[in-house]
């Protein structure tokens, strides 16, 4: 395992406004260096102009000190200019993505106008933005082509699929997109109920609450607070059967649902998740946080965008697609660059998505040429390990997520229900 990365996602490593705040602080430092340089210069002139005073001071040392302070000012001034330029470049990438996602709507027009203002201010920005995106595209599948799962029988088969998914835009669901078609009939029933004593203990703890037993595919936790407020967390499992003979069979978490979700069609697994939330008491407009793995990430994407719930947080691990979320929604993605399923997202959105608190946690799971990964980069346990590594990094953006779990921990009652869904044959 190598190269832990924690950033905003896509080609945007940090929020442009954060860079501008850093630039403002650097500007203050540069001004202090300039003042110091002026003071040293005046002191030197005073010593030179005062008869006999130079004999008591090291004029060479004083002059050298002035030169060093002037050099520090110039370096700091260059850092200010570079930081502010990169802030504009990152913003340009974000605006370009917004323009593509919003099309001819008002948001798209506003984005293109803002891009033109940045272009007029500095003609270097479009070229630098293109270079930034090109670098991201070159690195987003790092290690994927050198993995040969299942003793080399499969080979790097996901690499062309990943390139197709990214090139066709299937890996990022655009704003306003909805699943089309009708869902197959399903029956959803509770298989286990419990009363957790607390909310998840951090990001890794949340992933560990995704159902692990074979029977359940979805778990819903209901948090009831003093005063009557409620909040829900839904945990959605990944694909349960990959076998061709199970395609369209009883378990909705199969390859048929994968194909449907990836191509924008309604799936039985999505319908089952909505039914599980309804059975747990969630209603349109209720607050629902989502934690999901693999196919569950594709379900989470659509649920956050079209489910009718208030979804402030989406956490996905190894998801084949990414949503386009609003500024009030935080997206946390965990992805191994050599995970073939995650690669189907095409690396996600070049500009990132969601609120400024959104983060992408990435690394290459198994560097170098390996004959038998057998899906290890995609396993949920591998992503729990990645979450634990991110939490151990001390990154403030990861620590900020703790406020979500801490708030849920204030609930007076926590109820957890795990659900099992199955397709049923139509009666007609």
Phi, psi and omega in degrees: 000142182200162168066052177299128177235134177229111181209192185282345181105151181064214181277355184266107183280329179219164177290132179304324180293326176297319178297322180292325176294321176296318178300321179294322178292320177296325178299319178296321178295317180299321179294323177295320176298321180294318178297317180298320179297320179295318180296315181296320180297317179293322178297318179299315180297321180296318180295315181296321184278349181262114183302131176083345184287327183296340180289340182260357183230156178271091182296323179296316179295320179295318178296318179297321177298317178298319179297319181294319179294320177296322178294320178296322177298315181296318179297317181293321178296320176296321178296323177298310182299316180294321180295315180293325177296315180293328175300317178293322179295314178299318179296322179299317178298314179300317180295322179295318177296317179300320179297316180293320183287329186263348176061228184269007178289176183299319180297321178295318178296317179298320180296316181293325177294319178295323176298318180297322179295319178294320178298318180293327182287326182203111183293349179284339191299312181302318180293319178294322178295319179296320178295323179296315180292322179297319178296317178299316179298324182288333186257351190291337179249030184304123178092346185294320183288347181259007179259131181236079184295159179058052175057031177083003181287333180265321182072182181286056186293335183284342184299309177296325177296321179296317179294321177294314181299319179289317181293323180276351179078012181288340184282346178233123181276119184288158179301135179090350180287141177228153176294136180249161182092174181257146178281147173292150180295138179226158171240131183237126184224143175290138179242347179197135176235146180206173180231087180302142181282348183200170173285170178302146178269077177090183184296313179297321178297325178294316179297326181289347178271357171297134186309133181255335181287155186297327188289314187271143175249341183224141171232140179235127175252129178254125180251116180253124184255162174300137182096353174101354179290147178228154175214153183233150169233126178250132180249123188240127184282166176270185183305135184257339178215132180251358188286138180302325182289345179266359182299117182076015181277204187292324182278117181292341181274064184236186182289336176295314178296323176302311182297320181294312182295320183293330181263006175086021178254153178297139180239158177294329179291322177295313179300323179294320179295316177298318179296323178294319177297317179297318180295331179277354177109357181286137180236159178308134182095343178290155179278126181227122171266148185235132175231124190211156178233138172057235179305329176302329177294324177293322176294316180301320179304310181289323180297320180290333185262331186225002187287344180086004178262162170275113186243093181280340184218131174234124177243121179234146177233121179064034181282141178281350179219161174237147176275168168251100187263163178276175184293339180270006181240133180257129178249127175242115179247137173244127183210132170273132182294341177256021173268114183298324180291314179298327181296339178297342177287353182068020182088000181081197181279134179302332182260008186072181181202159179086193183293171178293345177276354181295143182219150173244126181251118187225159170189164171270122186291313186223088183297149175090180182280122182226129181283329188224088171274331179050037176081006183308317181299337184265347183299144178301321179299326177294324179284330172298318177299318179297318178298319179295321178296319179296319179293324180287344182291339182078010180299129183297334179291327176289318179297327180297330178296334181300335180296331178295310183290326179295322177295315179298329181293346179279355181296145178281327182226133175237123181239132181238132177230130176257138187240146174245129180243146176218146171290148175234152180286142177292145180279340182274000000 
